[in-house]
């Protein structure tokens, strides 16, 4: 019922037309999209967890992502690095690329 209520505005048969790309990379807060008429409460935003403060405890954290497939080179290129991709540093560039592709290639409406 809920999915059908947004047919035509969020999706058509077999094709998504609207995506919530709020991943928190720009302001550190993630807010979901709400389908009107099914919930009277406003969306609940959540702060993205960070590694801030760990250095003060003597803890060093560095995590990386990679792919064993051909996408690894593309991922590094999008991130603007030749070394390992670090989400805490490179996620904004990756998400901007994904958002641009969603708009330009798939004609999605982005919230």
C-alpha positions in Angstrom: 0.0 0.0 0.0 2.7 2.5 0.9 4.9 1.6 -2.1 1.9 2.0 -4.4 1.1 5.4 -2.9 4.3 6.8 -4.4 4.1 5.1 -7.8 4.7 7.7 -10.4 6.3 10.2 -8.1 9.1 8.0 -6.6 9.1 5.1 -9.0 7.5 3.6 -12.1 7.3 0.0 -13.0 10.8 -1.3 -12.9 12.4 2.2 -12.5 13.3 4.2 -9.5 12.9 8.0 -10.0 13.6 9.5 -6.6 16.4 8.7 -4.2 17.4 10.0 -0.8 21.1 10.6 -1.1 21.5 12.0 2.4 24.5 10.0 3.7 25.7 12.6 6.2 28.9 13.4 4.4 28.2 17.1 4.1 26.9 18.0 7.5 27.4 14.8 9.6 23.6 14.2 9.9 21.5 11.6 8.1 17.8 12.4 7.7 15.4 9.8 6.1 12.7 10.6 3.5 9.2 10.3 4.8 6.2 9.2 2.7 3.4 11.6 3.5 0.2 10.4 4.9 1.6 7.3 6.7 3.4 8.9 9.6 2.5 12.1 11.4 5.9 12.4 13.1 8.8 14.3 11.5 11.8 12.4 10.3 14.3 11.6 13.0 17.8 12.7 12.0 20.9 10.9 13.4 24.4 12.1 13.7 27.0 10.1 11.9 29.5 8.4 14.3 33.1 9.6 14.1 36.5 8.7 15.4 36.8 12.0 17.1 38.3 11.8 20.6 40.0 8.4 20.1 43.4 10.0 19.8 43.0 11.4 23.3 42.6 7.8 24.5 45.7 6.7 22.7 43.7 4.8 20.1 44.5 5.2 16.4 42.0 4.0 13.8 42.4 3.9 10.1 40.1 2.0 7.9 40.1 1.6 4.2 37.9 0.1 1.5 38.8 -1.6 -1.7 37.4 -4.0 -4.3 39.0 -7.1 -5.7 37.2 -6.4 -8.9 37.9 -3.8 -11.6 36.0 -1.1 -9.7 38.9 -0.6 -7.3 40.7 1.6 -9.9 37.6 3.5 -10.6 36.9 4.0 -6.8 40.4 5.4 -6.3 40.1 7.7 -9.3 36.7 9.1 -8.0 38.3 9.5 -4.5 41.3 11.3 -6.0 43.9 9.0 -4.5 46.4 6.4 -5.7 46.6 4.8 -2.2 43.9 3.1 -0.3 40.5 4.7 -0.1 39.7 6.0 3.3 36.0 6.7 3.8 36.6 9.3 6.5 38.6 11.3 3.9 37.2 10.3 0.5 33.5 9.6 1.1 32.3 13.1 0.2 33.9 12.8 -3.3 32.5 9.3 -3.8 29.0 10.3 -2.8 29.1 13.4 -5.0 30.0 11.2 -7.9 27.2 8.7 -7.1 24.7 11.6 -6.8 25.8 13.1 -10.1 25.5 9.7 -11.8 22.1 9.2 -10.4 20.9 12.6 -11.7 22.8 12.6 -15.1 22.7 8.9 -16.1 19.4 7.7 -14.5 17.5 11.0 -14.2 16.7 10.5 -10.5 15.2 13.2 -8.4 17.5 13.7 -5.5 16.3 14.8 -2.1 
